Amino acid sequence: MQAYKFETSVHEDGVIKIPEIKDLVNHEITIFIIPKEAPATKIHSRKKSFAEFSKKWRGFLKNSVDDNWREEYSNFLEEKYQ
């Protein structure tokens, strides 16, 4: 038995359109409908600033980033590329 997979959506009027399959004209078929999960981007649409991220996760990891990280990193780069 041959299987076909199509990705489509249900229209406002409840109609589901699939591509034409000439081999199955006038045949009975069984259709499975598997809803997709909502993308994670819709759930977490607001982007956090680094300060918010740092405040939330500070202390979670050993030797976490402190408030002077930009200055320290800038000094590191300055010394490295002199």
C-alpha positions in Angstrom: 0.0 0.0 0.0 1.4 3.4 -0.9 1.1 6.3 1.4 1.0 10.1 0.7 1.8 12.9 3.0 0.7 16.5 2.4 1.0 19.6 4.6 -2.0 21.9 4.3 -4.4 23.9 6.4 -8.1 23.9 7.1 -9.8 26.9 5.5 -12.3 29.1 7.3 -15.2 27.1 5.8 -13.7 23.8 7.0 -12.5 22.7 3.6 -9.1 20.9 3.3 -7.5 20.9 -0.1 -4.9 18.4 -1.2 -3.1 17.9 -4.5 -4.7 15.9 -7.2 -3.8 12.2 -7.1 -4.9 10.6 -10.4 -4.1 7.1 -9.3 -6.8 7.3 -6.6 -9.7 8.7 -8.6 -12.9 6.8 -7.6 -11.2 4.9 -4.8 -12.2 5.0 -1.1 -9.4 6.4 1.1 -8.7 7.0 4.8 -7.4 10.3 6.0 -5.6 11.0 9.2 -5.5 14.6 10.5 -2.6 15.5 12.8 -2.7 19.2 14.1 0.7 20.8 14.3 1.8 22.5 17.5 2.1 26.3 17.6 5.6 27.5 16.9 7.6 28.5 20.0 8.1 32.0 18.5 4.4 32.8 19.1 4.6 31.8 22.7 7.8 33.8 23.4 7.4 36.7 21.1 8.8 39.4 23.3 12.6 39.6 23.1 14.4 40.2 26.3 17.3 42.5 26.7 20.6 41.1 27.9 20.1 42.9 31.2 16.8 41.1 31.8 18.3 37.8 30.7 21.3 38.3 32.9 19.2 39.3 35.9 17.1 36.1 35.5 20.0 33.7 35.1 22.6 35.3 37.3 23.8 32.9 39.9 22.5 29.9 38.0 25.9 29.1 36.6 29.1 29.2 38.6 31.1 32.4 37.9 28.1 34.2 36.3 28.4 37.5 34.4 28.4 40.6 36.7 27.3 44.1 35.9 30.7 45.2 34.6 31.0 42.5 31.9 31.0 45.0 29.0 33.8 47.0 30.4 35.8 43.9 31.3 35.3 42.4 27.8 36.2 45.7 26.2 39.4 45.8 28.2 40.1 42.2 27.3 39.7 42.9 23.5 41.8 46.1 23.7 44.7 44.2 25.4 44.4 41.3 23.0 44.5 43.3 19.8 47.1 45.9 20.7 
